[in-house]
Amino acid sequence: MYALVMCLDHKSQKEVKKVWKQLAAESLSHYAYEVREREPHVTLASFDYLDETILKNLSLLTRKTDCLRVKISHIGAFVGAPMITLNIDKSKDLIYFHEQVHQILETIVDKKSLYSPANWLPHITFANRISHDKLEKVFNRCHDFWKLKEVDILSLKVIEIVVDEKLINVVAEFKLKK
């Protein structure tokens, strides 16, 4: 399985990792450590296969796209999912970029996917697979530790999730224009 993710600036990554570390230290969530090489990110799409044409087109898109500054709207949870997320405002620029990405990926992405333009709720996952009795405490910890109002998106990565090995491999990285 593959995913296309947006990568955060160094400061924002560091802040997310602080929250992950605190949650793990308190045995509230080990989401960050369930697979090796997990980085804070915003998922744009997931898919089962990949080809060189798609990589080439993603490279062309990112070369002409400026870095994106996105605003954090709130810390929240999805209905029916035991997770806590850092939710991002869907600005016009972010929506437009996401739609361009999905035009490139249209032959390999399910139109009913949670990441399709019609369904996408951009977020950074703080914790996942949390037991119900810990949800409130996890939410409060995330709220206590997170202070940034904006994060910068500096690049995209195509990653391969190797489930059997609990590993994430970076297939390609594309820097956005400064």
C-alpha positions as CSV (number, residue, x, y, z in Angstrom):
1,M,0.0,0.0,0.0
2,Y,1.1,3.5,-0.8
3,A,0.2,7.0,0.4
4,L,1.0,10.5,-0.7
5,V,1.6,12.7,2.3
6,M,2.4,16.4,2.9
7,C,5.4,16.9,5.2
8,L,5.6,19.6,7.8
9,D,8.4,22.1,8.5
10,H,11.0,21.1,11.1
11,K,9.6,23.2,14.0
12,S,6.1,21.8,13.5
13,Q,7.4,18.2,13.2
14,K,9.3,18.6,16.4
15,E,6.2,19.9,18.2
16,V,4.1,16.9,17.0
17,K,6.8,14.5,18.1
18,K,6.8,16.1,21.5
19,V,3.1,15.3,21.8
20,W,3.7,11.8,20.6
21,K,6.5,11.3,23.1
22,Q,4.4,12.6,26.0
23,L,1.4,10.3,25.1
24,A,3.7,7.3,24.9
25,A,5.4,8.2,28.2
26,E,2.0,8.2,29.9
27,S,1.0,5.0,28.1
28,L,-1.9,6.8,26.5
29,S,-1.0,6.1,22.8
30,H,1.9,4.5,21.0
31,Y,0.6,5.5,17.5
32,A,3.8,7.2,16.6
33,Y,5.8,4.0,17.3
34,E,3.6,1.4,15.8
35,V,5.7,1.5,12.6
36,R,9.3,2.5,12.1
37,E,10.0,5.8,10.4
38,R,6.6,7.4,11.0
39,E,6.7,11.2,10.5
40,P,4.1,13.8,11.3
41,H,2.1,14.4,8.0
42,V,-1.1,15.2,6.3
43,T,-2.3,12.4,4.0
44,L,-3.5,13.5,0.6
45,A,-4.2,10.0,-0.9
46,S,-3.7,6.3,-0.6
47,F,-3.4,3.8,-3.4
48,D,-2.3,0.2,-4.1
49,Y,0.1,0.7,-7.0
50,L,2.3,3.4,-8.5
51,D,4.0,4.1,-11.8
52,E,6.7,6.4,-13.2
53,T,4.2,8.7,-15.0
54,I,2.5,9.6,-11.7
55,L,5.9,10.3,-10.0
56,K,6.9,12.5,-13.0
57,N,3.6,14.4,-12.9
58,L,3.8,15.0,-9.1
59,S,7.4,16.3,-9.6
60,L,6.1,18.8,-12.2
61,L,3.3,19.9,-9.9
62,T,5.5,20.5,-6.9
63,R,8.1,22.4,-8.9
64,K,5.5,25.0,-9.7
65,T,3.8,25.1,-6.3
66,D,4.8,27.4,-3.5
67,C,5.2,26.0,0.1
68,L,1.8,26.1,1.8
69,R,1.1,27.7,5.2
70,V,-1.9,26.0,6.7
71,K,-3.9,27.1,9.7
72,I,-4.7,24.8,12.5
73,S,-8.4,25.0,13.3
74,H,-8.8,22.7,16.3
75,I,-8.0,19.4,18.0
76,G,-10.7,16.9,17.5
77,A,-11.8,13.4,16.8
78,F,-13.7,11.6,14.1
79,V,-17.1,10.1,14.9
80,G,-16.8,6.4,15.5
81,A,-13.0,6.4,15.4
82,P,-10.8,6.1,18.5
83,M,-8.4,8.8,17.5
84,I,-7.4,12.4,18.3
85,T,-6.4,14.7,15.4
86,L,-5.0,18.2,14.8
87,N,-7.4,19.5,12.2
88,I,-6.5,21.9,9.4
89,D,-8.6,24.6,7.8
90,K,-9.4,23.9,4.1
91,S,-8.2,27.1,2.6
92,K,-8.8,27.8,-1.1
93,D,-5.1,27.2,-1.9
94,L,-5.1,23.9,0.0
95,I,-8.3,22.7,-1.7
96,Y,-6.9,23.7,-5.1
97,F,-3.6,21.9,-4.5
98,H,-5.4,18.7,-3.2
99,E,-7.7,18.7,-6.4
100,Q,-4.6,19.0,-8.6
101,V,-3.0,16.1,-6.8
102,H,-6.1,14.0,-7.3
103,Q,-6.2,14.8,-11.0
104,I,-2.8,13.3,-11.3
105,L,-3.8,10.3,-9.2
106,E,-7.3,9.8,-10.7
107,T,-6.4,6.4,-12.4
108,I,-5.1,4.8,-9.1
109,V,-7.3,6.4,-6.4
110,D,-10.7,5.2,-5.4
111,K,-13.2,8.1,-5.9
112,K,-15.0,7.0,-2.7
113,S,-11.8,7.2,-0.6
114,L,-11.8,9.2,2.6
115,Y,-9.0,11.2,0.9
116,S,-10.9,12.1,-2.3
117,P,-11.7,15.8,-2.7
118,A,-15.4,15.2,-1.8
119,N,-14.5,13.5,1.5
120,W,-11.1,14.8,2.6
121,L,-10.7,16.2,6.1
122,P,-7.1,17.4,6.4
123,H,-5.5,16.5,9.7
124,I,-2.4,15.4,11.5
125,T,-3.0,12.3,13.7
126,F,-1.9,12.7,17.3
127,A,-3.2,9.3,18.5
128,N,-5.1,6.4,17.0
129,R,-6.6,3.2,18.3
130,I,-7.1,4.7,21.7
131,S,-9.2,2.7,24.3
132,H,-12.4,4.5,25.1
133,D,-11.5,5.1,28.7
134,K,-8.3,7.1,27.6
135,L,-9.9,9.3,25.0
136,E,-10.6,12.2,27.2
137,K,-7.1,12.2,28.8
138,V,-5.4,11.9,25.4
139,F,-7.5,14.9,24.1
140,N,-6.6,16.9,27.2
141,R,-2.8,16.1,26.8
142,C,-2.8,17.1,23.2
143,H,-4.7,20.3,24.0
144,D,-2.2,21.1,26.8
145,F,0.9,20.5,24.7
146,W,0.0,21.9,21.2
147,K,0.5,25.7,20.8
148,L,1.1,26.4,17.1
149,K,-1.6,28.1,15.1
150,E,0.0,27.4,11.7
151,V,2.3,24.9,10.1
152,D,4.2,25.1,6.8
153,I,4.0,22.3,4.2
154,L,7.5,22.0,2.6
155,S,7.3,18.8,0.6
156,L,5.3,15.8,-0.5
157,K,6.4,12.2,0.0
158,V,5.2,9.1,-1.7
159,I,5.5,6.4,1.0
160,E,5.1,2.7,1.0
161,I,3.6,1.1,4.1
162,V,5.1,-2.4,4.6
163,V,2.5,-3.8,7.0
164,D,4.2,-7.1,7.7
165,E,7.5,-5.4,8.7
166,K,5.8,-2.4,10.4
167,L,7.8,-0.1,8.3
168,I,7.4,3.0,6.2
169,N,9.6,3.4,3.1
170,V,10.0,6.7,1.3
171,V,9.6,6.1,-2.4
172,A,10.0,9.7,-3.6
173,E,10.1,13.2,-2.1
174,F,9.1,16.4,-3.9
175,K,10.1,19.7,-2.5
176,L,7.6,22.6,-2.9
177,K,8.9,25.9,-4.2
178,K,10.2,28.3,-1.5
